[in-house]
Amino acid sequence: MSYSFFQHYWWFLVSLLGALLVFLMFVQGANSLIFSLGHTPEERRMVVNSTGRKWEFTFTTLVTFGGAFFASFPLFYSTSFGGAYWLWMTILFTFVLQAVSYEFQNKLGNLLGTRTFQWFLIINGLVGPLLLGGAVATFFDGSNFLVDKQNLTNFMQPVISKWANASHGLDALLDPWNLIFGLAVFFLARILGLFYIINNVDNKAINERAHRQLLYNVVPFLVLFLAFLVRTLLKEGYAYQPETGVIFMEPMKYLHNLLNMWYVTLIILIGVVLLLFAVGRTLLRPTYMRGIWPAGIGVVLVVLGLLLCAGWNNTAYYPSTANLQSSLTIANSCSSLFTLKTMSVVSLLIPFVLVYIFLAWRAIDRKAITQEEIENDEAY
């Protein structure tokens, strides 16, 4: 197993974690619809209690995603998480608001009121997916940073990478295409959240509203996602020569990646079909309650395929708009061969973790959220 194999292997694992994170954003999506789905305090508590059972999965996956990047591609971690810290800190702050809201909104002595904490959940549901989608879009559109490994010899300031301006990541929001993809992720999170509520909440009124909201969110998602996808496939991409490491612009690079890596294209197509199947089946058959599963698997496959397209086939996965040669690839930003090998042994435990998550999920969802549960004060 060569160094290149482990670089590709760990990019696959990081991409899989990123895909799972996007799927688990259904918590944020459902929270952004609290007042649309729940018209009474009891109905809103049913929605909150439903997502409150799963928010730890999302937060844990976010932390694991960052940890995996730190261990396998430390230069990206120091460049993005260290340089674009205002963007990432804003995302983390909204997740802190989420945790506080679940814990305190119905506690005795709550001075802010239940509604205030529900608005905190809505802020997390709006800002979290939007900014996270914008951050992922920079894998295709680039970020404003500089990398100089010669600084390692600077005893006074051995900083390899730095942001090229004072915005520290917020400038990503000035690119309209980053915002378009961020909005696409936002509407996708709402779609997944609606699927989850339909599957998890046993309330006729809420389910009817969820079916109506599904159509309202599917249309803008498809328009935004297809616009970003078509533009990305047709634009210049960031490629590098594996022999020299020189980075250059290649016309329609990402389209070439999909054509060269047919298996990645197949993964994306299967994911799209599963997502569209879930949407169509749920809209045409109001009694169909299991759309979260084909939709969830489909989203994981599509996001996985997009991230593989961004990093494999000699592609710079984190391009620099300030200096092209500062762009990061899986070859120039990864850990040592020893580190990647050692972590690969630990990664063999991942299937056992996934089995544990599956069993825990089934145990938590064994009983649907009902009006009686709210009346017995068993909710958040």
C-alpha positions in Angstrom: 0.0 0.0 0.0 1.7 3.2 -1.2 1.6 6.7 0.3 -0.8 7.7 -2.5 -3.2 4.9 -1.5 -3.4 6.1 2.1 -3.9 9.7 0.9 -6.8 8.6 -1.3 -8.1 6.4 1.5 -8.2 9.1 4.0 -9.8 11.6 1.6 -12.5 9.0 1.2 -13.1 8.7 4.9 -13.1 12.5 5.4 -15.6 12.8 2.5 -17.8 10.1 4.0 -17.9 12.0 7.3 -18.7 15.2 5.5 -21.6 13.4 3.6 -22.9 12.0 6.9 -22.8 15.4 8.4 -24.9 16.9 5.6 -27.4 14.1 6.1 -27.6 14.7 9.9 -28.3 18.4 9.2 -31.9 17.2 9.1 -32.0 18.3 12.7 -31.2 21.9 11.7 -33.6 21.7 8.8 -36.5 20.6 11.0 -35.7 23.2 13.6 -35.9 26.0 11.0 -39.5 24.9 10.4 -40.7 24.9 14.1 -43.3 27.6 13.6 -44.3 26.4 10.2 -45.0 22.9 11.4 -46.2 23.6 14.9 -49.1 26.1 15.3 -49.7 25.5 19.0 -47.2 25.3 21.9 -47.9 21.5 22.1 -47.2 20.9 18.4 -44.0 23.0 18.5 -42.8 20.9 21.5 -43.5 17.7 19.5 -41.2 19.0 16.7 -38.5 20.1 19.2 -38.7 16.8 21.1 -38.3 14.9 17.9 -35.1 16.7 16.8 -33.9 16.8 20.4 -33.4 13.0 20.2 -30.9 13.4 17.4 -29.0 16.6 17.8 -26.0 14.9 19.5 -25.4 12.8 16.4 -25.0 16.0 14.3 -22.7 17.7 16.7 -20.6 14.7 17.3 -20.2 14.1 13.5 -19.2 17.8 13.1 -16.5 17.4 15.7 -15.3 14.1 14.3 -15.2 15.6 10.8 -12.9 18.3 12.1 -10.8 15.8 14.0 -10.4 13.5 11.0 -9.2 16.5 8.9 -6.7 17.5 11.7 -5.2 14.0 11.8 -5.1 13.2 8.1 -4.7 16.6 6.4 -3.3 18.9 9.1 -2.3 21.7 6.7 -6.0 22.1 5.7 -6.9 22.2 9.3 -4.5 24.9 10.2 -5.3 26.9 7.0 -9.1 26.7 7.1 -10.0 26.3 10.7 -7.1 28.5 11.8 -7.4 31.1 9.1 -11.1 31.2 8.3 -11.9 31.1 12.0 -14.7 33.7 11.9 -16.7 31.5 9.6 -16.1 28.3 11.6 -16.6 30.1 14.9 -20.0 31.4 13.7 -21.0 27.9 12.8 -19.9 26.5 16.1 -21.6 29.3 18.0 -25.0 28.5 16.4 -24.5 24.9 17.5 -23.8 26.0 21.1 -27.1 28.0 20.9 -28.8 24.8 19.8 -27.4 22.8 22.8 -28.4 25.5 25.3 -31.9 25.8 23.8 -32.6 22.1 24.1 -31.4 22.1 27.7 -33.1 25.2 29.1 -36.2 26.1 27.1 -38.6 24.4 29.4 -36.7 24.6 32.7 -38.3 26.2 35.7 -37.1 29.8 36.2 -36.4 30.3 32.5 -36.3 34.1 32.3 -36.1 34.3 28.5 -39.1 32.2 27.8 -39.7 29.1 25.7 -40.2 31.0 22.5 -36.8 32.7 22.7 -35.0 29.4 23.0 -37.0 28.1 20.1 -35.8 31.0 18.0 -32.3 30.1 19.0 -33.0 26.7 17.4 -34.3 28.4 14.3 -31.1 30.6 14.1 -29.1 27.4 14.2 -31.3 25.9 11.5 -30.9 28.9 9.3 -27.3 29.8 9.8 -25.7 26.4 10.3 -26.6 24.8 6.9 -26.1 28.1 5.0 -22.5 28.7 6.3 -21.5 25.0 6.2 -22.7 24.8 2.6 -20.8 28.0 1.8 -17.6 26.5 3.4 -18.0 23.3 1.3 -18.5 25.4 -1.9 -15.0 26.9 -1.4 -13.6 23.4 -2.3 -14.6 24.2 -5.8 -14.4 28.0 -5.9 -11.3 28.7 -3.8 -10.5 30.7 -0.7 -8.2 33.7 0.0 -5.2 32.2 1.8 -1.4 31.9 1.4 0.9 28.9 2.2 4.6 29.2 2.6 6.3 26.2 4.1 9.6 28.1 4.3 8.2 29.9 7.3 8.9 26.7 9.3 12.5 27.9 9.5 11.3 31.3 11.0 12.1 30.9 14.7 10.0 34.0 15.6 6.9 33.1 13.7 6.8 29.6 12.3 3.4 29.9 10.7 3.0 28.0 7.4 -0.4 29.4 6.3 -2.3 32.6 6.8 -5.4 34.3 5.5 -4.7 37.0 2.8 -7.1 39.5 4.3 -8.7 40.5 7.6 -12.1 38.9 7.0 -10.8 35.4 8.1 -13.3 33.4 6.1 -16.3 35.7 6.0 -15.2 36.8 2.5 -16.5 33.4 1.3 -20.0 34.8 1.6 -19.2 37.5 -0.9 -19.0 34.9 -3.7 -22.6 34.5 -5.0 -21.9 30.9 -6.0 -20.9 30.0 -2.4 -24.2 31.5 -1.3 -26.1 29.6 -3.9 -24.6 26.3 -2.7 -25.1 27.3 0.9 -28.8 28.0 0.2 -29.0 24.6 -1.6 -27.7 22.9 1.5 -30.2 24.9 3.6 -33.2 23.8 1.6 -31.8 20.2 1.5 -31.6 20.2 5.3 -35.2 21.3 5.4 -36.2 18.6 3.0 -34.5 16.0 5.2 -36.0 17.5 8.3 -39.5 17.2 6.8 -38.8 13.5 5.9 -37.7 12.9 9.5 -40.7 14.6 11.1 -43.1 12.7 8.9 -41.4 9.5 10.0 -41.0 10.3 13.6 -44.0 12.4 14.7 -47.4 10.8 15.1 -49.6 13.8 14.5 -52.0 14.2 11.5 -51.9 18.1 11.4 -48.1 18.2 11.6 -47.7 15.6 8.9 -50.1 17.4 6.6 -48.1 20.6 7.0 -44.9 18.7 6.4 -46.1 17.3 3.1 -47.1 20.8 2.0 -43.7 22.3 3.0 -41.9 19.5 1.2 -42.9 20.8 -2.2 -42.1 24.4 -1.2 -38.5 23.4 -0.4 -37.8 20.8 -3.1 -38.3 23.3 -6.0 -35.8 26.0 -4.8 -33.3 23.2 -3.8 -33.4 21.7 -7.3 -33.0 25.0 -9.0 -30.1 26.1 -6.8 -28.3 22.8 -6.7 -28.6 22.2 -10.5 -27.4 25.8 -11.2 -24.3 25.2 -9.0 -23.6 21.8 -10.4 -23.8 22.8 -14.1 -21.7 25.9 -13.5 -19.1 23.8 -11.6 -18.9 21.2 -14.3 -18.4 23.7 -17.1 -16.0 26.1 -15.3 -12.2 25.9 -15.0 -11.0 23.6 -12.2 -7.9 23.4 -10.1 -5.6 20.5 -11.2 -2.0 19.6 -10.3 0.8 17.5 -11.9 1.5 14.6 -9.6 5.1 14.4 -10.6 6.0 18.1 -9.8 3.1 19.2 -7.7 2.6 22.3 -9.9 -1.0 23.5 -9.8 -2.7 24.8 -12.9 -6.1 25.7 -14.2 -7.8 23.0 -16.4 -11.0 23.8 -18.5 -14.0 21.7 -17.3 -11.8 19.9 -14.7 -14.7 18.6 -12.6 -16.5 17.3 -15.7 -13.4 15.5 -16.7 -13.2 14.0 -13.2 -16.7 12.6 -13.5 -15.9 11.2 -16.9 -12.6 9.6 -15.8 -14.0 8.3 -12.5 -17.1 6.5 -13.7 -17.6 4.9 -10.3 -17.9 8.3 -8.7 -20.4 9.4 -11.3 -22.4 6.2 -10.7 -22.5 7.0 -6.9 -23.8 10.4 -7.6 -26.5 9.2 -10.0 -27.7 6.5 -7.6 -27.9 9.1 -4.9 -29.9 11.5 -7.1 -32.3 8.7 -8.0 -32.9 7.7 -4.4 -33.5 11.3 -3.3 -36.0 11.9 -6.2 -37.7 8.6 -5.4 -38.2 9.6 -1.8 -39.6 13.0 -2.8 -41.9 11.6 -5.4 -43.2 8.7 -3.3 -43.9 11.0 -0.3 -45.7 13.6 -2.4 -47.8 11.1 -4.3 -48.6 8.8 -1.4 -49.4 10.8 1.8 -49.3 7.5 3.8 -45.7 6.8 2.9 -43.6 7.6 6.0 -40.1 6.2 5.3 -38.8 8.8 2.9 -36.0 9.7 5.3 -34.2 6.5 4.5 -33.9 6.6 0.7 -33.4 10.3 0.9 -30.8 10.1 3.6 -28.8 7.4 1.7 -29.1 9.4 -1.5 -27.8 12.5 0.1 -24.8 10.7 1.6 -24.0 9.2 -1.8 -24.3 12.5 -3.7 -22.2 14.5 -1.2 -19.7 11.7 -1.0 -19.3 11.7 -4.8 -19.0 15.5 -5.0 -16.2 15.6 -2.3 -14.4 12.7 -4.1 -14.6 14.7 -7.3 -13.1 17.7 -5.5 -10.0 15.8 -4.1 -9.3 12.8 -6.3 -7.9 12.6 -9.9 -5.1 15.0 -9.3 -7.4 17.9 -8.1 -6.6 20.6 -5.6 -9.4 20.2 -3.1 -8.8 23.6 -1.4 -7.8 26.1 -4.0 -6.2 29.4 -3.2 -7.5 32.5 -5.0 -4.6 34.6 -3.6 -1.8 32.4 -4.9 -2.5 29.4 -7.2 0.5 27.4 -6.0 -0.7 27.7 -2.4 -3.6 25.5 -3.2 -3.9 22.3 -1.1 -4.0 18.8 -2.5 -4.2 15.4 -0.8 -0.5 15.1 -1.6 0.9 18.3 -0.3 -1.3 18.7 2.8 -1.5 15.2 4.3 0.2 13.7 7.4 3.2 11.4 7.2 3.0 7.9 5.8 3.5 6.5 9.3 0.6 8.6 10.7 -1.8 7.7 7.9 -0.9 4.0 8.3 -1.4 4.0 12.0 -4.7 5.8 11.8 -5.8 3.4 9.1 -5.7 0.5 11.6 -7.9 2.5 13.9 -10.3 3.3 11.1 -11.1 -0.4 10.9 -13.3 0.2 14.0 -15.6 2.5 12.0 -18.0 -0.3 11.0 -18.5 -1.2 14.6 -19.3 2.5 15.4 -21.8 2.6 12.6 -23.5 -0.5 13.9 -23.7 1.1 17.4 -25.2 4.3 15.9 -27.8 2.2 14.0 -28.8 0.3 17.1 -28.9 3.5 19.2 -31.1 5.2 16.5 -33.5 2.3 16.5 -33.8 2.2 20.2 -34.4 6.0 20.4 -37.1 5.9 17.6 -38.8 2.8 18.8 -41.7 5.0 19.9 -43.0 7.9 17.8 -43.6 11.3 19.2 -47.2 11.7 20.3 -49.5 14.2 21.9 -49.7 12.1 25.0 -45.9 12.3 25.5 -46.2 16.1 25.5 -49.1 16.1 27.9 -47.1 13.9 30.3 -44.2 16.4 30.2 -41.7 13.9 28.6 -40.5 16.4 26.1 -37.8 19.1 25.9 
